[in-house]
Amino acid sequence: MPRQFKDNKGHQWTITITLKKCRYVREQLALDVFNPEDWQELLKSLGTRLAFVWWLVQDQAAELDLTDDQFEERLYGKGIADNASNEFLAELADFFRRLGQEGMVTGTDVARIAMEKFQKRAMDPEYMEAMRTHLEGLVNPGSMPGAKSPD
């Protein structure tokens, strides 16, 4: 089942990965999903994932007469790029599953689930405040409540 996401204009995009599309992206971006280094780059980089998404939806964008810049503008907004990225990773895992590449399925799913959990926490103001306080304490130990400064 193809994956979908909505942009900031409410348009629904469908992401489908096929071998033919992988060859096309490899030619356009010099990014090969079957190369372990390129695959890891996809898992690590939101920008790389969104560039890949553009090449997957380019035909849909052409129907709306959108350029790559106009498409990218539609990814701005709370959670939109994250959702596009997560749906891309889910489709990538499904693609690897269809090919019987279980190791790549597992690696892709682990990365997607970790990102989804982080994104949920990043939306929680209490969690983020606690994280900021913790990080401030690591950077500046004297700023922690109850901390004693050296004399």
C-alpha positions in Angstrom: 0.0 0.0 0.0 1.5 3.4 -1.0 2.2 5.9 1.7 0.7 9.4 1.7 1.2 12.7 3.4 -0.5 16.2 3.2 1.3 19.4 2.5 0.6 22.8 4.1 -2.0 23.5 1.4 -3.9 20.3 2.2 -2.8 18.5 -0.9 -2.3 14.8 -0.4 0.8 13.3 -2.0 1.4 9.6 -2.6 4.8 8.0 -2.2 5.5 4.8 -4.0 9.0 3.3 -4.3 9.8 0.9 -7.2 13.0 -0.4 -8.6 12.5 1.9 -11.7 12.2 4.9 -9.4 15.3 3.9 -7.4 17.2 3.7 -10.7 15.9 7.2 -11.6 16.8 8.7 -8.2 20.3 7.0 -8.5 20.8 8.8 -11.8 19.5 12.1 -10.6 20.9 12.3 -7.1 23.7 9.7 -7.2 22.0 8.1 -4.3 21.6 4.3 -4.4 19.3 2.9 -1.7 21.0 -0.5 -2.0 24.5 1.0 -1.2 24.9 0.8 2.6 26.5 4.2 2.9 23.7 5.9 0.8 21.0 4.0 2.8 22.5 5.2 6.0 22.6 8.8 4.7 18.9 8.5 4.0 18.3 7.3 7.5 20.4 10.1 9.0 19.4 13.2 6.9 16.0 14.8 6.7 17.2 16.9 3.7 18.3 13.8 1.8 15.0 12.1 2.6 13.0 15.1 1.4 15.1 15.3 -1.8 14.3 11.7 -2.5 10.6 12.4 -1.8 10.7 15.2 -4.5 11.9 12.7 -7.1 9.2 10.3 -6.1 6.4 12.8 -6.4 7.7 14.8 -9.3 5.1 13.5 -11.7 2.3 14.5 -9.2 3.9 18.0 -8.8 3.9 18.4 -12.6 0.1 17.8 -12.7 -0.1 20.8 -10.3 2.5 22.8 -12.4 4.8 23.0 -9.3 8.5 23.4 -9.4 10.8 21.7 -6.9 11.0 25.0 -5.0 7.2 25.4 -4.9 6.9 21.8 -3.6 9.5 22.4 -0.9 7.5 25.5 0.2 4.6 23.2 0.8 6.6 21.2 3.3 6.9 24.1 5.8 4.7 24.0 8.8 4.5 22.1 12.1 5.1 18.4 11.5 4.7 18.5 7.7 8.2 17.7 6.7 8.4 15.2 9.6 5.3 13.4 8.3 6.6 13.3 4.7 9.8 11.9 6.0 8.1 9.3 8.2 5.9 8.2 5.4 8.9 8.0 3.1 10.7 5.7 5.6 7.6 3.5 6.0 7.4 3.1 2.2 11.1 2.4 2.0 10.7 -0.3 4.6 7.8 -1.7 2.6 9.9 -1.6 -0.6 12.7 -3.6 1.1 10.1 -6.0 2.5 8.7 -6.6 -1.0 12.3 -7.4 -2.1 12.9 -9.7 0.9 15.6 -7.5 2.3 14.7 -8.1 6.0 17.9 -6.5 7.4 17.2 -3.3 5.6 13.5 -3.5 6.6 14.6 -3.7 10.3 17.1 -0.9 10.1 14.7 1.4 8.3 11.9 0.6 10.8 14.1 1.2 13.8 15.2 4.6 12.4 11.6 5.6 11.6 10.3 4.6 15.0 13.1 6.4 16.8 12.4 9.5 14.8 8.7 9.3 15.4 9.3 9.0 19.2 11.7 11.9 19.2 9.3 14.1 17.2 6.4 13.3 19.6 8.6 14.3 22.6 9.8 17.4 20.8 6.1 18.5 20.6 5.8 18.1 24.4 6.7 21.5 26.0 7.2 20.0 29.5 9.6 17.4 28.1 11.5 20.0 26.1 11.8 22.3 29.1 13.2 19.4 31.2 15.6 18.6 28.4 16.8 22.3 28.2 17.3 22.4 31.9 19.3 19.1 31.8 21.4 20.3 28.9 22.1 23.7 30.6 23.3 21.8 33.6 25.7 19.8 31.5 27.1 22.9 29.8 27.1 25.1 32.9 27.0 22.9 36.1 26.8 25.9 38.4 23.4 26.8 36.9 21.7 23.7 38.3 19.3 24.4 41.2 21.1 23.7 44.5 24.5 23.6 42.8 27.3 25.2 44.7 29.8 27.3 42.9 33.5 26.7 43.6 35.1 29.4 45.9 
